[in-house]
Structures are given as structure tokens and as C-alpha cells.
Amino acid sequence: MTMTNVTDKKSFSEKVLNGTGLQVVKFYADWSGPCQMMVPIYKELAQMYNGSAAFYRVDIEESPQLKKELGVMEMPTILFYVNGVVVDFVSGLASRNALIAKLENVLNNKRSSN
């Protein structure tokens, strides 16, 4: 599995909140320039970290209620969940290296707490 679309609260709860390990969730909009710029980076990271993290995408146009409930304001926003709890986030355009640093930090903290 490289990347899965999440379209509603039920699937978000099942996949992300009830998931084990690291869950990476990108909130995006097709009309957002920064979101479009991050598409290849996010896809690459999903492949690089396949087996270490599960990657999800939430289109805010299809899931406005989820965006509202989670307080997502800026596009794109990436939330990092460990065992159903948000442990870090990135809002706005981020570089590949910045996202790798976040992922490594979250994974290292997850490993040290086990």
C-alpha cells in the first residue's frame, strides 16, 4: 500500500484513528498550487516509507466536515498520527527534506517509546 484516499469520518476513524503505528494524512485541494507542488513529493515519501508508515489523502472539497472537525486551515496540511494521536504536523508548502526530517523524527520517537 502506498497511498489511500479517505473520504469520510467513518473511514478516517477506521483507518487513521484506529490504526496502529505511524499514519500520515495529507489534507489537500486540487485548486491549491502548493498542494499540486507537493503531489510528487508525497507520492515519493509514501513509496520510501512503505512498511514504516501508512499514507492517506483527504480532499477537503469531498470531506469539508473532516477538515472542519480537525481544525485544518491551510492547504496542504499534513498530520502525523501515532496509534491514533496527532504527534506532529506541517502546514503549507514543505520541502522533501523537511518532510523526511519530520518522518524520521516521528519514527525515531515512536521506536524509543516502544
HULIN-V61421 format. One record per residue. N is the residue number from 1. OMEGA is omega in whole degrees, 0 to 359 (none if undefined). BURIAL is b if it has 16 or more other C-alpha atoms within 10 Angstrom, else e. Layout:
n->{N,N}
omega->{OMEGA,OMEGA}
burial->{BURIAL,BURIAL}
This chain:
n->{1,2,3,4,5,6,7,8,9,10,11,12,13,14,15,16,17,18,19,20,21,22,23,24,25,26,27,28,29,30,31,32,33,34,35,36,37,38,39,40,41,42,43,44,45,46,47,48,49,50,51,52,53,54,55,56,57,58,59,60,61,62,63,64,65,66,67,68,69,70,71,72,73,74,75,76,77,78,79,80,81,82,83,84,85,86,87,88,89,90,91,92,93,94,95,96,97,98,99,100,101,102,103,104,105,106,107,108,109,110,111,112,113,114}
omega->{176,183,181,175,175,188,181,184,181,181,176,179,182,187,187,185,178,180,176,181,184,176,181,186,178,172,186,173,181,182,184,177,178,177,180,179,183,182,182,179,182,178,179,180,178,177,181,186,177,183,178,182,174,183,181,176,176,176,185,177,178,185,183,181,178,177,182,182,182,177,179,184,187,179,350,170,177,178,179,180,170,181,175,182,177,180,179,178,173,176,179,182,179,180,176,182,178,179,176,179,178,180,180,179,180,179,179,178,178,180,184,180,179,none}
burial->{e,b,b,e,e,b,b,e,e,e,e,b,e,e,b,b,b,e,b,e,b,b,b,b,b,b,b,b,b,e,e,e,e,b,b,e,e,b,e,e,b,b,e,e,b,b,e,e,e,e,e,e,b,b,b,b,b,b,b,b,e,e,e,e,e,b,b,e,e,e,e,b,e,e,b,b,b,b,b,b,b,b,b,b,e,e,e,e,e,b,e,e,b,b,e,e,e,e,b,e,e,b,b,e,e,b,b,e,e,e,e,e,e,e}
